[in-house]
Structures are given as C-alpha cells and as structure tokens.
C-alpha cells in the first residue's frame, strides 16, 4: 500500500494536469487552521477573482465507511470558515466512495485521475473506473474457500440478521475468521451491525457482483466424459438413481442445473455436476459407463474447490442442484451463453 507521504509527493507533481483550468496559488504542507492540521492546502482563484483555500486530507486507503466518517470530520473542522473547500486525496476512489464524498460536499483527487470539485462557480469532474493500484490480494482473500463460506451464507439469506456465533457455526468457519471478514464487509458497507450486535447485509447485489468478478468455475477440477446415453433427461435420472442406491453426493450445476431451476437456454444436451471428492470419481465412471474424451463430451464432472458448494443444495423433481448463488457464479463466465443464463437466473430467482 502506498504511504501518505508518497501520495502527497505524487499528487503535487500531478496537480497541474489534474486541474489544468485552475490558477493554483500558494501550496503548503501540514498547515494548521483553526486548531486543525491539514496534510496539504493550496489556494486557487475563481473566474470572478475570488480566492478560495482548498484544504486536503490524504488517506492511504479510503473505503465507503471511512468516507462517511471523514465527511463528518470535515463538517466539524470547517464549520466557521469561509471560502474554504475540503478535499480528500488518495490512490483510488471507487464509485460508491465517490458518491458518498459528493453527497457530503467533499471534493476529491486520486492518483488514478478521478477528480471532483464543486463550489462557487467551479465544477470539475473526471471519472476513471479502473483502479491501477488495486490490492487484488486483499480482495481475493475474502473470496478464498474458507472466507467465501461466510459470504455464501450471507448471500443465500440476504435479509437475515446474524449473530456472529451463529454465522460461524453455519458457515463452519472460526470466530476469528468471521470477525475479519465481517470487518472488511462493514468497511466496504456491504454489511452493517446493529446495536444488538446482529449483522445484516446492506448491499447483497453489489457483494455478489464483487464475488462474481473474483470467481471462475475453472477453480474446480473438471473431468470430461462421453456417455452412451444421449438423452439428457434420462442421464440425469440415472445420476439420481445411482446416487440414492450408493449413497453418493452430487449436485448439478451450469446449464444442466439451470435448465431445471430457471430454464432460459434451449437445447441443453450435456450434463455438468459436482461430486463430493475425487475418491468417488471411479465409482461414478463405472456406474454411468463413461469414457474419457478430449472433445465431444456430454458429461462433465467437477471436484469442488470447496465442499461448501453443496451449501443450500436445492431439489427439483428430486434432482440435486447447487444453490442459486453457486449456480450464478458458475454460469457467469461459462462459454456457450452462460452469462445470459446467469443473468436470467439472477432476475428470476436471486432477485438482487
């Protein structure tokens, strides 16, 4: 993460290009105003020759919750000052954080090029949605197998209020891990905690979007086979019957699963399913009389990246299908119109 001093040095170099239409005046560092010390201040002159002072706070990281806090702090610091405009400076500001600052009457500048100033007769806005400084490791950590169990449980019941112990037990994750994930979700304003200590989602749709951007069905091990049974309906019935007879765990996913839950794509002819582990794979191959192939397969068997893909498995006509959140994630980046089917599933079943 870039440190505050480095951010300040870089923003000072880039100020002329970020604000090319403004006449910049005196720039000061760590300036004390009315008992408050600001990281950076600079004067500008408006078209009507008024002089304004822009007072800036530099943040190494600014998440939505922090943006609300800094907006409140600025109101306190600048309550009795005239011709002073507050500005936040950081590496990158996401859309939600930018909107919070704008609603709070706060300007912003970031090193990616995002810029917003609105006061007197000044209006400057520039939007850069791509974050060149994103800490992908931090985001991906939330969606790694263990942490993602918490996200999965929350999204499967988006209106439920959770005690942290209950969430830990249902997700089968340690209390410490739940606390860490919930803290991140609160900072990003996906989650809130009420006075009674209960946690609930505030932005389930945006959280699902974030997970979708950090997930691909290829995280699972996939084995492709050919079955002599060409009728998909009959093949699915065989899977169900063998699973019952032999006490084997399975769940349909991707297009074959969606064809039963929220059919949209016509002519689905292949079967995709999860099984519990690789140890059961030889038995499935024997029971279904499968042949391994490099192309032309009509059945794909997945060994899940995490056993919790079976969380909230649903039944349609006594056939096991993964929960709608998992089904959506699998479909979204799947070729052969997977995204269309995913969006239809989300509209019809997930509804956020």
C-alpha positions in Angstrom: 0.0 0.0 0.0 1.3 3.5 -0.9 2.2 5.6 2.1 0.7 9.1 2.7 4.0 10.9 2.0 4.4 9.2 -1.3 0.8 10.0 -2.2 1.4 13.7 -1.4 4.6 13.9 -3.5 2.9 12.3 -6.5 -0.3 14.5 -6.2 1.8 17.6 -6.0 3.5 16.7 -9.3 0.2 15.9 -10.9 -1.9 18.9 -9.7 -1.3 21.0 -12.8 -2.5 18.2 -15.1 -5.4 17.2 -12.8 -6.6 20.8 -12.5 -5.5 22.4 -15.8 -8.2 25.1 -15.8 -7.5 26.5 -12.3 -4.9 29.1 -11.3 -3.0 27.5 -8.5 -1.6 29.7 -5.8 0.4 29.0 -2.7 0.8 25.4 -1.6 1.5 24.4 2.0 2.1 21.2 3.8 0.8 20.3 7.3 -0.8 23.7 7.7 -2.6 24.5 10.9 -6.1 26.2 10.5 -8.4 26.8 13.5 -6.6 24.3 15.6 -6.7 21.6 12.9 -3.6 20.4 10.9 -4.3 19.6 7.2 -2.0 17.4 5.2 -2.0 19.8 2.2 -3.5 23.2 1.4 -3.5 25.2 -1.8 -5.1 28.5 -3.0 -7.0 29.0 -6.2 -8.6 32.0 -7.9 -12.0 31.6 -9.4 -13.2 33.3 -12.6 -14.9 36.0 -10.5 -11.5 36.7 -8.9 -12.4 35.2 -5.6 -9.7 33.4 -3.7 -10.5 30.0 -2.1 -8.5 27.8 0.0 -8.6 24.0 -0.6 -7.8 22.0 2.5 -6.8 18.4 1.9 -6.7 15.2 3.9 -4.5 12.4 2.5 -5.6 8.8 3.1 -3.6 5.7 2.2 -6.9 3.8 1.8 -10.5 5.2 1.7 -13.4 2.7 1.9 -17.0 3.8 2.0 -17.4 3.7 5.8 -14.3 5.8 6.2 -15.6 8.3 3.6 -18.7 8.9 5.8 -16.5 9.4 8.8 -14.2 11.9 7.1 -17.2 13.8 5.7 -18.5 14.3 9.3 -15.0 15.3 10.5 -14.7 17.9 7.7 -18.0 19.5 8.7 -16.7 19.9 12.3 -13.3 21.3 11.2 -14.7 23.8 8.7 -17.9 24.9 10.4 -16.9 28.5 10.9 -14.6 29.1 7.9 -15.4 31.0 4.7 -14.2 30.3 1.2 -12.6 27.0 2.3 -13.4 23.8 0.4 -12.5 20.3 1.7 -10.8 17.8 -0.5 -9.8 14.1 0.1 -6.7 12.7 -1.7 -5.8 9.0 -2.0 -4.6 6.5 -4.5 -8.0 5.4 -5.9 -11.7 6.1 -5.1 -14.3 3.6 -6.1 -17.8 4.6 -7.4 -19.5 4.1 -4.0 -16.9 6.1 -2.1 -17.0 8.9 -4.7 -20.8 9.2 -4.3 -20.5 9.4 -0.5 -18.0 12.2 -0.7 -20.1 14.1 -3.3 -23.2 13.9 -1.1 -21.2 15.1 1.8 -20.0 18.2 -0.1 -16.4 16.9 -0.2 -14.1 17.2 -3.2 -11.6 14.5 -4.1 -8.5 13.8 -6.2 -6.8 10.5 -6.7 -3.7 9.2 -8.4 -5.7 7.3 -11.0 -7.1 10.6 -12.3 -10.5 10.8 -10.6 -11.3 14.4 -9.7 -14.3 16.2 -8.3 -14.5 19.9 -7.2 -17.8 21.8 -6.9 -18.0 25.2 -5.1 -18.7 28.8 -6.0 -18.7 28.8 -9.8 -16.2 25.9 -10.1 -17.3 22.5 -11.3 -14.7 19.9 -12.3 -15.4 16.2 -12.6 -13.4 13.4 -14.1 -14.2 9.7 -13.7 -11.7 6.8 -14.0 -13.3 3.5 -13.0 -10.2 1.3 -13.5 -8.1 1.1 -10.4 -4.4 0.8 -11.3 -3.4 0.5 -7.6 -5.9 -2.2 -6.6 -4.7 -4.6 -3.9 -6.1 -7.7 -5.6 -4.6 -9.9 -2.9 -6.8 -8.3 -0.2 -10.0 -8.6 -2.2 -9.2 -12.2 -3.3 -8.6 -13.2 0.3 -12.2 -12.5 1.1 -13.3 -14.9 -1.7 -10.9 -17.7 -1.0 -12.5 -21.0 0.0 -12.7 -20.5 3.8 -13.6 -16.8 3.8 -16.1 -17.2 0.9 -18.2 -19.6 3.1 -19.2 -16.6 5.2 -20.1 -14.6 2.1 -22.1 -17.6 0.7 -24.1 -17.9 3.9 -24.9 -14.2 3.9 -26.0 -14.1 0.3 -28.2 -17.2 0.5 -30.2 -15.5 3.2 -29.8 -11.8 2.3 -32.5 -10.5 4.7 -31.5 -12.5 7.7 -29.8 -10.9 10.8 -27.0 -12.9 12.2 -25.3 -13.3 15.5 -21.6 -13.8 14.9 -21.5 -17.1 16.7 -24.4 -18.4 14.6 -22.7 -17.2 11.4 -19.5 -19.0 12.5 -21.4 -22.3 13.1 -23.5 -22.2 9.9 -20.5 -21.3 7.7 -18.2 -23.7 9.6 -15.6 -21.1 10.0 -13.7 -19.9 13.1 -14.9 -16.9 15.0 -11.7 -15.1 14.3 -12.2 -15.6 10.5 -15.8 -14.5 10.7 -14.8 -11.3 12.6 -12.1 -10.5 10.0 -14.4 -11.0 7.0 -17.2 -9.0 8.7 -14.9 -6.2 9.4 -13.9 -5.9 5.7 -17.6 -6.2 4.7 -18.5 -3.4 7.1 -15.7 -1.1 5.9 -16.9 -1.7 2.3 -20.5 -1.0 3.5 -21.8 -4.4 2.3 -22.6 -5.3 5.9 -23.9 -3.5 9.0 -24.0 -4.2 12.7 -27.0 -3.0 14.7 -27.0 -2.0 18.4 -28.0 -5.5 19.4 -24.8 -6.9 17.8 -26.6 -8.5 14.8 -25.1 -8.4 11.4 -27.1 -8.0 8.1 -26.3 -7.3 4.5 -26.8 -3.8 3.1 -25.7 -4.3 -0.5 -26.2 -8.0 -1.4 -26.3 -7.3 -5.1 -23.0 -5.4 -5.1 -21.4 -8.0 -2.9 -22.5 -10.7 -5.4 -21.0 -8.6 -8.2 -17.7 -8.4 -6.4 -17.6 -12.2 -5.8 -18.5 -12.8 -9.4 -15.6 -10.6 -10.6 -13.3 -12.8 -8.4 -14.6 -16.2 -9.3 -14.5 -18.6 -12.2 -15.9 -22.2 -12.4 -12.5 -23.3 -13.5 -11.3 -23.1 -9.9 -12.8 -26.6 -9.7 -11.2 -29.7 -11.2 -13.1 -30.8 -14.3 -13.2 -34.2 -15.9 -14.8 -34.6 -19.3 -16.5 -37.9 -20.4 -18.7 -39.4 -23.0 -21.9 -41.2 -22.0 -23.7 -43.5 -24.5 -26.9 -42.2 -23.0 -27.7 -39.3 -25.4 -30.9 -38.2 -23.7 -30.1 -35.6 -21.0 -33.3 -36.3 -19.0 -32.5 -40.0 -18.9 -28.9 -39.4 -18.0 -29.9 -37.1 -15.1 -32.3 -39.8 -13.8 -29.5 -42.3 -13.9 -27.4 -40.0 -11.8 -30.2 -39.5 -9.3 -30.9 -43.2 -9.0 -27.2 -44.3 -8.6 -26.7 -41.5 -6.0 -29.6 -42.8 -4.0 -28.6 -46.5 -4.3 -25.0 -46.0 -3.5 -25.3 -43.0 -1.1 -23.2 -40.8 -3.3 -23.3 -37.0 -3.1 -23.8 -34.9 -6.2 -25.3 -31.6 -7.4 -26.0 -30.4 -10.9 -24.6 -27.0 -12.0 -24.1 -24.8 -15.0 -26.5 -25.2 -17.9 -27.9 -28.6 -16.9 -28.7 -27.3 -13.4 -30.1 -24.0 -14.7 -32.3 -25.9 -17.2 -34.3 -27.2 -14.2 -34.2 -24.2 -11.9 -34.7 -21.3 -14.4 -34.7 -22.6 -17.9 -33.6 -20.0 -20.5 -31.2 -21.6 -22.9 -32.9 -24.1 -25.2 -31.4 -27.4 -26.4 -29.1 -28.1 -23.4 -27.7 -31.6 -24.2 -24.8 -32.1 -21.8 -24.7 -32.7 -18.0 -22.4 -30.8 -15.6 -22.3 -31.9 -12.0 -20.3 -31.7 -8.8 -19.4 -34.8 -6.8 -18.1 -34.8 -3.3 -14.5 -35.8 -3.9 -12.0 -37.5 -6.2 -12.2 -40.8 -4.4 -15.8 -41.3 -5.7 -14.9 -40.5 -9.3 -14.0 -44.1 -10.3 -17.3 -45.3 -9.0 -19.3 -42.7 -10.9 -17.3 -43.6 -14.1 -18.2 -47.3 -13.6 -21.9 -46.7 -12.7 -22.5 -44.4 -15.6 -20.3 -46.3 -18.0 -18.3 -43.2 -19.0 -15.4 -42.9 -21.5 -12.8 -40.1 -21.0 -12.6 -37.8 -24.1 -10.7 -34.7 -25.0 -13.6 -33.4 -27.1 -17.2 -34.2 -27.8 -18.0 -34.9 -24.1 -21.6 -34.9 -22.9 -20.9 -35.1 -19.2 -18.5 -33.0 -17.1 -17.8 -34.0 -13.5 -16.4 -31.3 -11.2 -14.4 -31.9 -8.0 -15.3 -28.7 -6.0 -12.7 -26.2 -4.9 -14.5 -26.2 -1.6 -17.0 -28.6 -0.2 -19.4 -25.7 0.6 -20.5 -25.6 -3.0 -23.1 -28.1 -1.6 -24.4 -25.5 0.8 -28.2 -24.9 0.3 -28.4 -27.6 -2.4 -31.9 -27.4 -3.9 -34.1 -30.2 -5.3 -36.2 -30.0 -8.5 -38.1 -33.2 -9.3 -35.9 -35.0 -6.7 -32.7 -33.9 -8.5 -30.0 -32.1 -6.6 -28.9 -28.8 -7.9 -26.4 -26.4 -6.3 -27.9 -23.3 -4.6 -28.7 -20.3 -6.7 -25.7 -18.3 -5.6 -23.2 -21.0 -6.6 -25.2 -21.7 -9.8 -25.0 -18.0 -10.8 -21.2 -17.8 -10.1 -20.6 -20.9 -12.1 -22.6 -19.7 -15.1 -21.4 -16.2 -15.3 -18.1 -16.8 -17.1 -19.2 -20.1 -18.7 -19.0 -20.1 -22.5 -21.9 -21.1 -24.7 -24.3 -18.4 -23.4 -23.6 -19.0 -19.8 -23.7 -15.3 -18.9 -27.2 -14.9 -20.5 -28.4 -17.8 -18.4 -26.8 -16.4 -15.3 -28.5 -13.0 -15.7 -31.8 -14.7 -16.3 -31.4 -16.8 -13.1 -30.5 -13.7 -11.2 -33.6 -11.8 -12.3 -36.0 -14.7 -11.8 -34.6 -16.4 -8.7 -32.0 -14.4 -6.9 -33.7 -11.0 -7.4 -30.9 -8.7 -6.2 
